Amino acid sequence: MGEPERITARRSELDTLAAELARQLQEVQAGREELVIAERVLNRLAEQGRRPRHPPG
């Protein structure tokens, strides 16, 4: 294989790797967003547990 072919092959490998990394990054970002939401829910539940409960009305 000549030099131009090796360069083209390597570029293709790197393009494939870049696409896979982009997919993984999206998964990580989605996971982090889920954790932020879960953290907010837990914080709200904790706040509600600390507040004195008043009967309605």
C-alpha positions in Angstrom: 0.0 0.0 0.0 1.4 3.4 -0.9 1.6 6.4 1.3 -1.6 8.1 0.0 -3.6 5.0 0.6 -2.2 4.6 4.1 -3.1 8.2 4.8 -6.6 7.7 3.5 -7.0 4.5 5.5 -5.8 6.2 8.7 -8.1 9.1 8.1 -11.0 6.7 7.8 -10.0 5.0 11.1 -9.9 8.3 12.8 -13.2 9.4 11.4 -14.7 6.2 12.7 -13.1 6.7 16.1 -14.3 10.3 16.2 -17.9 9.2 15.5 -17.7 6.6 18.3 -16.3 9.2 20.7 -19.1 11.6 19.8 -21.7 8.9 20.5 -20.1 8.1 23.9 -19.9 11.8 24.8 -23.6 12.2 24.1 -24.3 9.2 26.4 -22.1 10.7 29.1 -23.8 14.1 28.8 -27.3 12.4 29.0 -26.2 10.5 32.1 -24.9 13.6 33.8 -28.2 15.4 33.0 -30.1 12.5 34.6 -27.9 12.8 37.7 -28.6 16.6 37.9 -32.3 15.9 37.8 -32.0 13.1 40.4 -30.0 15.4 42.6 -32.6 18.1 42.4 -35.4 15.7 43.3 -33.4 14.4 46.3 -32.7 18.0 47.5 -36.4 18.9 47.2 -37.4 15.8 49.1 -34.8 16.7 51.8 -36.1 20.2 52.0 -39.7 19.0 52.4 -38.6 16.7 55.1 -37.1 19.6 57.1 -40.1 21.9 56.7 -42.8 21.8 59.4 -45.9 20.4 57.9 -49.0 22.5 58.4 -52.4 20.9 57.9 -54.2 22.3 54.8 -56.8 25.0 55.4 
